[in-house]
Amino acid sequence: MTATFTPDADWLRFHPDPSKPGYTPPPGAVDAHCHVFGPGDVFPYAPERKYTPADAGKEQLFALRDYLGFDRNVIVQATCHGADNSALVDALLAADGRARGVATIRPGVSRSELDDMNAAGVRGIRFNFVRRLTDPKPDEYYRGLADRVAELGWHIVVYFEAADLAERWQLFTSFPTPVVVDHMGRPDVTQPLDGPDFSLFTRFLTENENAWSKVSGPERLTKSGPPQYADVVPFARHIVETFPGRVLWGTDWPHPNMKSHMPDDGALVDVIPRIAVTGELQRRLLVDNPLRLYWEGR
Ligand code: 0GY
């Protein structure tokens, strides 16, 4: 409970009692896309936020990690905390080396602030282009911040709608760092795999060896629905099989802004062996790739 913040009236809270997955992740598996929210009375939500979530703190995240059979987390700063990364850093420091972070920064951030974040475990920053979440900024804004974090060996995470890739292509390919795309660039899964938007996305990955994709977010992309997410599986499987060394997977807990349903996190884990169909693909997706990018510095 927070004293100061009330979640949006239509806010869906994370699943209170997820099922135990049938699939067992390999030892060392990383949930490479998840968030912490507040608690708001300790880590207040940003004044410029577009939504007010229900609190979802680090203790609950770490309990879910253990319950689902994962070893580590990559915690991604969400827009509701703006560029105040305190809740993220607090979670990283409490994780005993078992979490890394992706922060949000603004121009004017000092080198010592970046160094402190680095010491806590931050290894990247996120640029969000989804208009319902942030107000767009000129390309120069993003380029300046990318140059700042390149010095630290960090990378850039980008979140955008499929229709916006063409417009941002030049920006994304100009970053001097690896670029990690959230949720496969949010394809319209009612279109064929070789439809124009998803073809452009696979071309982006093919032509840019620095580009990675998270094969996450079936609950956001599906039209056919849970628990199978059958319409999303071919898209994720295609990316995993074509770019096995540049893919990451994450729960996206606590699933901000879900309106259609709140996923059962156990069911999400059970999608993994359907998108990474061999033990080797699973090990690369869940262990080797995230360890390389977040723990070993590429
Ligand atoms: C996600 C997706 C969403 C939210 C955010 O930073 C955020 O607020 O990323 C969304 O609403 O689609 O990956 O968490």
Residues whose N, C-alpha, C, O or C-beta is under 5 A from the ligand:
A	BS01	0GY	Q77 A78 T79 C80 P256 N257
